[in-house]
Amino acid sequence: MREGKEAMLSFSDVAELFRAIRRREEGQTMAEYGVTLAVICVATVAVFAALSGGISKSIGKVTGLLP
């Protein structure tokens, strides 16, 4: 670099920078894990809510049979 001149990126340097940023996948991977975890949590809550009546009836039957 010469004195008094600023370093400037060429178009190909800028294009390579954007390609490198696009290749990075750490953020995408964490987002995918977050979405997967959210879906699993919602499904688990839905299953427990759907089964809660049956579980309560079963516990009631068992406690009714105990002396």
Distance bins in CASP14 RR format, pairs under 12 A and 6 or more apart:
PFRMAT RR
TARGET T0000
AUTHOR 0000-0000-0000
RMODE 2
METHOD distances of the structure
MODEL  1
1 7 1 0 1 0 0 0 0 0 0 0 0
1 8 0 0 0 0 1 0 0 0 0 0 0
2 8 0 0 0 0 0 1 0 0 0 0 0
7 13 0 0 0 0 0 1 0 0 0 0 0
8 14 0 0 0 0 1 0 0 0 0 0 0
9 15 0 0 0 0 1 0 0 0 0 0 0
9 16 0 0 0 0 1 0 0 0 0 0 0
9 17 1 0 0 1 0 0 0 0 0 0 0
9 18 0 0 0 0 0 1 0 0 0 0 0
10 16 0 0 0 0 1 0 0 0 0 0 0
10 17 0 0 0 0 0 1 0 0 0 0 0
11 17 0 0 0 0 0 1 0 0 0 0 0
11 18 0 0 0 0 0 1 0 0 0 0 0
12 18 0 0 0 0 0 1 0 0 0 0 0
12 19 0 0 0 0 0 1 0 0 0 0 0
13 19 0 0 0 0 0 1 0 0 0 0 0
13 20 0 0 0 0 0 1 0 0 0 0 0
14 20 0 0 0 0 0 1 0 0 0 0 0
14 21 0 0 0 0 0 1 0 0 0 0 0
15 21 0 0 0 0 0 1 0 0 0 0 0
15 22 0 0 0 0 0 1 0 0 0 0 0
16 22 0 0 0 0 0 1 0 0 0 0 0
16 23 0 0 0 0 0 1 0 0 0 0 0
17 23 0 0 0 0 0 1 0 0 0 0 0
17 24 0 0 0 0 0 1 0 0 0 0 0
18 24 0 0 0 0 0 1 0 0 0 0 0
21 27 0 0 0 0 0 1 0 0 0 0 0
21 28 0 0 0 0 0 1 0 0 0 0 0
22 28 0 0 0 0 0 1 0 0 0 0 0
24 30 0 0 0 0 0 1 0 0 0 0 0
25 31 0 0 0 0 0 1 0 0 0 0 0
25 32 0 0 0 0 1 0 0 0 0 0 0
26 32 0 0 0 0 0 1 0 0 0 0 0
26 33 0 0 0 0 0 1 0 0 0 0 0
27 33 0 0 0 0 1 0 0 0 0 0 0
27 34 0 0 0 0 0 1 0 0 0 0 0
28 34 0 0 0 0 0 1 0 0 0 0 0
28 35 0 0 0 0 0 1 0 0 0 0 0
29 35 0 0 0 0 0 1 0 0 0 0 0
29 36 0 0 0 0 0 1 0 0 0 0 0
30 36 0 0 0 0 0 1 0 0 0 0 0
30 37 0 0 0 0 0 1 0 0 0 0 0
31 37 0 0 0 0 0 1 0 0 0 0 0
31 38 0 0 0 0 0 1 0 0 0 0 0
32 38 0 0 0 0 0 1 0 0 0 0 0
32 39 0 0 0 0 0 1 0 0 0 0 0
33 39 0 0 0 0 0 1 0 0 0 0 0
33 40 0 0 0 0 0 1 0 0 0 0 0
34 40 0 0 0 0 1 0 0 0 0 0 0
34 41 0 0 0 0 1 0 0 0 0 0 0
34 42 0 0 0 0 0 1 0 0 0 0 0
35 41 0 0 0 0 0 1 0 0 0 0 0
35 42 0 0 0 0 0 1 0 0 0 0 0
36 42 0 0 0 0 0 1 0 0 0 0 0
36 43 0 0 0 0 0 1 0 0 0 0 0
37 43 0 0 0 0 0 1 0 0 0 0 0
37 44 0 0 0 0 0 1 0 0 0 0 0
38 44 0 0 0 0 0 1 0 0 0 0 0
38 45 0 0 0 0 0 1 0 0 0 0 0
39 45 0 0 0 0 0 1 0 0 0 0 0
39 46 0 0 0 0 0 1 0 0 0 0 0
40 46 0 0 0 0 0 1 0 0 0 0 0
40 47 0 0 0 0 0 1 0 0 0 0 0
41 47 0 0 0 0 0 1 0 0 0 0 0
41 48 0 0 0 0 0 1 0 0 0 0 0
42 48 0 0 0 0 0 1 0 0 0 0 0
42 49 0 0 0 0 0 1 0 0 0 0 0
43 49 0 0 0 0 0 1 0 0 0 0 0
43 50 0 0 0 0 0 1 0 0 0 0 0
44 50 0 0 0 0 0 1 0 0 0 0 0
44 51 0 0 0 0 0 1 0 0 0 0 0
45 51 0 0 0 0 0 1 0 0 0 0 0
45 52 0 0 0 0 0 1 0 0 0 0 0
46 52 0 0 0 0 0 1 0 0 0 0 0
47 55 0 0 0 0 0 1 0 0 0 0 0
48 54 0 0 0 0 0 1 0 0 0 0 0
48 55 0 0 0 0 1 0 0 0 0 0 0
48 56 0 0 0 0 0 1 0 0 0 0 0
49 55 0 0 0 0 0 1 0 0 0 0 0
51 57 0 0 0 0 0 1 0 0 0 0 0
51 58 0 0 0 0 1 0 0 0 0 0 0
51 59 0 0 0 0 0 1 0 0 0 0 0
52 58 0 0 0 0 0 1 0 0 0 0 0
52 59 0 0 0 0 0 1 0 0 0 0 0
53 59 0 0 0 0 1 0 0 0 0 0 0
53 60 0 0 0 0 0 1 0 0 0 0 0
54 60 0 0 0 0 1 0 0 0 0 0 0
54 61 0 0 0 0 1 0 0 0 0 0 0
55 61 0 0 0 0 0 1 0 0 0 0 0
55 62 0 0 0 0 0 1 0 0 0 0 0
56 62 0 0 0 0 0 1 0 0 0 0 0
56 63 0 0 0 0 0 1 0 0 0 0 0
57 63 0 0 0 0 0 1 0 0 0 0 0
57 64 0 0 0 0 0 1 0 0 0 0 0
58 64 0 0 0 0 0 1 0 0 0 0 0
58 65 0 0 0 0 0 1 0 0 0 0 0
59 65 0 0 0 0 0 1 0 0 0 0 0
59 66 0 0 0 0 0 1 0 0 0 0 0
60 66 0 0 0 0 1 0 0 0 0 0 0
END
